[in-house]
Amino acid sequence: MSERVMPGRTDGLITLGAADALWVDLTAGSAVPTASGAFTRSPAHPRVGYVLLGGHVVATVRASGGQWRVPEAEVRRAAAELNAVRMDRRDLVRIGPFRAAPGQEMRWRRRITGELREPGGPERATRREVGPPYHLAGIDWRRLLVAQTRDGTQRTWWLPRAVVRLLDAAEHTEAQWVQAARTRRSSAAVTEPPSHPRQARDAEGRRTTSPEGPTVPPRPYNGELEGRLYSVLSRKPGSAGRVAGWACAVCRTAPAAVLDHCHEHGYVRAPVCQSCNTQERPDHLYSNDIRVANRYTRLFHTDADDWLRHWHRCPGCRARTTLPLPHLAAWTAHIACRSLRPTHPAPRGRKPCGVLRVSWTGSQNAPRSCLLTVAVDFCPSGEHRVLARVPYREAAERFGVWLAETAPAVAAAAGPDRLDGLPAQSRPVIADTSGEGLALF
């Protein structure tokens, strides 16, 4: 039975059982479901000196009698931070399985993927049965996991974007805390340098070398890599470690994990976190066909200014005042052709028909012959097909007008007359050899 917690007391130390009861009570109304064994059930390890709750580290203290306790104020602070997180259960991010080499994914992703690969793992997760590890950072991820099957064979796993960002930030906070703790211990226990680097064990029991100095939080990205080619930077040794030192250039909260770049021009945009990198990736059905997902509402509406500024970090896109072809196609379907999308009666008013899809013939390299076709898939009555066919040049012109209205600061920094800051051998101009004149468009 859980220990009774005095609601009026907000200082001092409490036992792990009391902390579990307090954590569940304080987060009862949170949008992110929490676990009942955040302190006493794996993967929490109080004996290593801390327990992770969301993105907050709660230090553990060994009291008299050998019993472990935690500060009640820290538990309340962690609960308040988690309660402030907003979550859209429809805004999903794929967390596995991936074909990435071992070690490239975040540890919490590997932990979930490993459990799902165990016999009966997926079925146990779908039924939300208890099984080690039951939670991650005090979050009951089983209640949020979504399974999707492609072609009837391949199964993939998804979590809400808000939870993915929270777990990414939690792992980064944990790594900082562990490194700082090692540094403090080595400074206090060692009076002279040892003959070999001191080794310690992290929370998962792996041996690691103690750092020479304390860690620092991710620094904001200020355009240090602007105008650099991704093909050159990606081959330089240590590039992954350098990226990890920045905060995500889009959300500016989570630590960066990848170097986002423009696939059309090859220029680096900025370091971003895994969540933002997944969010801006077009949903390709084929090489020239994408489905317009619900997340484009955020990319082109609520967070449009941030995303447009990010995409225009590519000198090529900025000089042409446009977007890479897949993004421009998604914008055309979602914004320019919004009024053409039919609706159907629904219990509460009318509902947009089906799912938007846009395909194209040709490419941006020959804009006069490139044509975007906007269609509706999965119409309930099967009556809607092609909504519009928009030439590439017309789509680019419409985007330029919309950009000036939506993000005037971004539009003011774009255009062919903004070439002064481009590198000497840039690729911002795509020649149109199918017609008269070679010019920016």
N, C-alpha and C positions, 0 to 999 in steps of 0.2 A: 504494500500500500504506500502511496506517495505521502511524503511528509507534508504537514500543513504549513502554508506560508503565511506569514503575517503581512497583509497588504500594506500596512502603514509604514513598515520598516524598509528603508531603501539604501541602508549602508550595512557594513559588516560582511561576514562570510556566512554562506549557507552550504549545506551538504549537497552532493550531486543529485540525490533524490528530490530534495526540495527545489533545486534549480530546474530539474526536468518539469516538475509540476508548475513552477512559475513560468517557464518558457511556453508551455502549452496554453496556460491561462492568458498570458499577455498577447499571444499571437492568434487567439481564437478568431478574430475578425480580419486577419490578414488575407490579402488576395493570393499570397503564396502559401500553400499548405505546409505545415511544419510537422515534425516527427515528435513522438512522445518520449523517445529515448535519446535525445540530443546529447546528453552527457554520459549516459551509461551503456549505450549500445554502439557497436561498431558502425562506422570507422572512428568514433571519438576515442581518444587515448589520453585521459587526464594525466597519466603518469609522465608524459613527455613535457608537461608544463603548461599546456593550453588546450582549449577546446574551441573549435571554429563554429560560429553561429552566423549564418549568412555571410556577409562580408566583414564580420567583426571577430576579432580574436579575444577570447575571454581567458585570462590567466588562471591556472589552478594552483592551489596552495595546500601543502600537506600540514594539517593541524596536529594537535596533540592526539596521541593514540593511533597515529598513522592514517587517519581518515582524510580523504581529499575534499577540499571545499573550494568554492568560487565566490568572487565578490558579487553580491546581489545587484549592486548598481550597474555592473557591466552587463549582466543578463538583461536588465531593463533597457539599457542603452541599445543593445543588439536587437531586442524586440521592437523598439521604436523605429530603428532604421529599416527593419524588414517590413513593418506595417506601412511605411511610406512608399514602398515599391508598388507601382501600378503594373498590371499585367493584362494583356489581351491573349486569351487562350487560342485565338485563331491565327495569331501572328507567330508562326512556327519556324524553327531552325532545325535542320537535320544535324543529328549528333553522331550518326554512324549507321551501318559500318562504312568506313572509308578504306581506300587502298593505300593510305599514306604509310610511309615507313615507320617502324616502332620508334616512339620518342618524339614524334612531331606533333602529336595531339596533346591537349591538356590532360592531366592525370585523372581528373574527374570524369572525362569522357571515356578514357580507357577503362576506368572502374565500372562504369555502367555497361559499356560494351562487353567487358569480360563477364559480368554477371548474366547478361542476356544470352551469352554463348553457352552457358552452363546448361545441362539437361533440365528441361522444364523451366528455364529462366524466363523466356518470353511469356509463357502462359502464366507463370507465377506473378510476373509484373503486371500483366493485363488484369489478373484477378486481385491485384494489390495485396498479395499475401506477404506476410513477414518473412524476410530472408536476408541473411547477411550479404553485403552491407545494406541496411534498411534505409539509411538516409545519407545525405551529403550536406554538410554544414548545417545540420538541423532541419533541412528541407526534405519533405516527403516527395521525392521525385516520381515515385510510382503513380501517384494520383494525377500526374501531369503528362506522363509519357503517352505519345500517340504513335501507333504503328500504321505504316502505309505499305501497301504491296504493289509492286510494279510488274506487269505482264504475268501476274498470277504466281510468280516464283520468288523474286527478290523482295525481301522485307527490309524496310528502313525504319529508323526510330527518330522521333522528333520531340522537341521540348519548346515551350513558349520562349520567345526571344528575351523577355525580361528575366527569366530564370537563367538562361544561358549567360547573359551578361553578369548576373549576380554571382554565378558559380565561377566564371572567369575571374572576376574581381576578388572573390574569396580566395582562390588559389594563389593569386598574386600577393594578397595581403598575408597569407600564411607563409609564403616563401620569404617575404621581407621579415616577418617576425622571427622565423627560425634562424635566418642569417644574423639578424641583430642579436639574438640570444646567444648564438655561438661566439660572436665577437665579444660580448660582455664576459662570457665564461672564460674565454682564452686570455682576455686582458687581466682578469682577476686571478687566474690560477697560474699563469706562466710569468716568471720573473725575468727569464732570458729566452731568446729565440731558440727553439729546438733545432736539432740537426735535420729534421725533415718536416714537411708541412703537417700540422696537427689535423687528424681526421676525426670526424664525428658522424653520428648517425642522424638522419632526418626522421620525419614522422613515419615514413614507410620502412625504416630500418636499413636504408642504403647508406654506404659509407661515402662521405663527401669531404672535400678539403675545406678547411675553415677559411673564410675570406679575410683579407687583410684590413678591411675597413667596413664601416657600417653602410647599409644600403640606403639609397635615396629613392623617393617616389618618382614615378615616370614623369619626365619633363614634357611640357607642351611642345607640339611640333610647330615650327615657325618657318616652314618652307626651305629647310636646309638642303633638301634633295630635289628642288624644283629644277626642271630642265635636264635632269639626268636620265639616261636610257636604262631601262630595267635590265636589258640583256647584258649590260656592262656591270651594273651593281650586283646582280644576282650571282655573278661568278666570283666576286671578291670574297676572300675568307673572312669570317666573323660578321657577315652582314646580318645574320639572324639575331645575334646578340645585340647588335646596334639597334635593330628595329625594336627589340624588347625594351629598350631604354626610354622610348617615347610613349606618351599617352595616345590613345586613338584620336586621329585628327578630325573625326566626324562627331562622335558622341562626347569626346574629351573626358570620359570617365574611366573606361576600362583600359588596361594596358594593351598596347599594340602587339599584334602577333604576326601579321603578314604585311608585305609591301604591296599595296594596291597600285596597279598601273593600267594604262590605256592599251587595250589590245589592238587598237587601230593604228596608233602612232608609235607605240612602244615607250612612251615617256612614263616615268614614275609620277604617280599622283601624291601619295602620302602613306605613311604607316597607319594601319587601321586594325581594330580588334576583329576576332573571328566573326562576331555577330554582325557587325557592320559590313564586313566583306561578303557575308552570305546574303545580307539584305539587298545589296545593290546588284547582285549577280542576276542577269536575266534568266528566266525559266525557259531554256532552250528545249524545244521538242526535236528539232533538227537544226542543222547549221544555219538555215535561213528561215526559221519558224520559231516564235516564242509565244508562250501563254502569259497573259497579263494577270499577275497574281494580285491578291488583295493588298499586299504591302506597298504597291505603287501609290496607294492613297497617301501614305506617309512620305514617300519619295517626292511626289509632285504636289502635295498639299501642305500638311502640317509642318513637315521638316524640309520643305522645298529649298529654302534659302541655303541651308547647310549642305545639302546634297549637290545643288547646282554649283556652289563654290568649290566643292570637292572635285566634281567632274571637270571643271574648268581649270584645275591645277595642271592639267595636260596642256602644254603650249599649243599643240595642234588643234584641239577642240576649242581652245580659247580664241585662237586666231580666226577660226572658221565660224565662231559663234554658233556652234551646234553641239551635238552629242554623238558618241559612237553609234553606229547604225542600229544595233539591238536596243539601246536605250532610247534613241530617237523613235524607233518603231513603237516601243511601249508607250512613249509619250503621245504619239499620234493617235493610238487606239484609245488611251485612257483620257486624254484631254481634248484633242482636236475633234475626235469623233464621239465625244460623250453624248451629244444631243441626238445622235443617230441610233443609239442603243435602245432597242425596244424594251418594254416592261410588261409584266404579267400580273394579274390580280393575286394578292397575297392576303393572309389573315389580317395584317395591319397595313392597309394601303396597297401599294404596288411594289413589285420587286424587279430589279434589273434582270433581263433575260440572260440565262446561261453564263458562259465564260468567254471573255474576249480573247481572240487569238489574232496575231498579225504575222504575216509572212511577206517575203520580198523576193523579187527577181533581180538578178544583177547584184551590184554592190555600189558602195560609195565611190569607188574608183572610176566608175562611169555613171555619174549621177543623171545624165539625160535619159538613160535607158533603165534606171532603177525605179521600180514601182512597188509601193507598199500596199498590201491587201489586208483590210481589217474585216474579220468575220466573227460570228458567234458560234461557239460549240455548246453542245448539251442543252439546246433549246427544249423546254418541256413539251412543246407541241410540234417540234421539228419543222417549223415554218420559216425560220430565219437562217440565212446563210451569209452571203457577203454583204457587209454594210457599206463599204467605201473602198475605192482604189485611189491612192494619193501618190502622185509623183514625188520622188525624193526631194527635188528642188522646192516644191511647194511645201512639203513637210518642214524643211529647214527654214524657209521663210516664216512660216507660221510659228515655229519655235522661237525665232528671233524676236518676233513681236510679243509673244507671251513672256519671254524671258525679261524683256524691258519692263513689263508691267508687274511681274511677280518678284523679281530680284534685280532692281535697278542698279544696285552696286556691282553685282556680278556682270550685268550687261555693259556697264560703263567701262569695265576693264577688259572687255572682249572686242574682237573685230580685227580686220586686216591692218588697221593703223596702230595696233598695239604689238608691234614686232620687235621693239627695241631690246627687250629683255630676253629674247630667244637665243639659244646657243648658236654658235657659228654654223654647225652642220645639223640644223633642225629639219624636221619633216612635217611642218604644219600645213603645207599647201599640197592638195591632191589635184593633179592635172586632169582635166576633163578632155580626153582626146577624141570623144565621139562627136564633137561639134565645134563651132567656131570660137576661137579665143581660148586662152588658158588663163584662168583667173580664180581668185578666191570666190567661194560661194557659200 
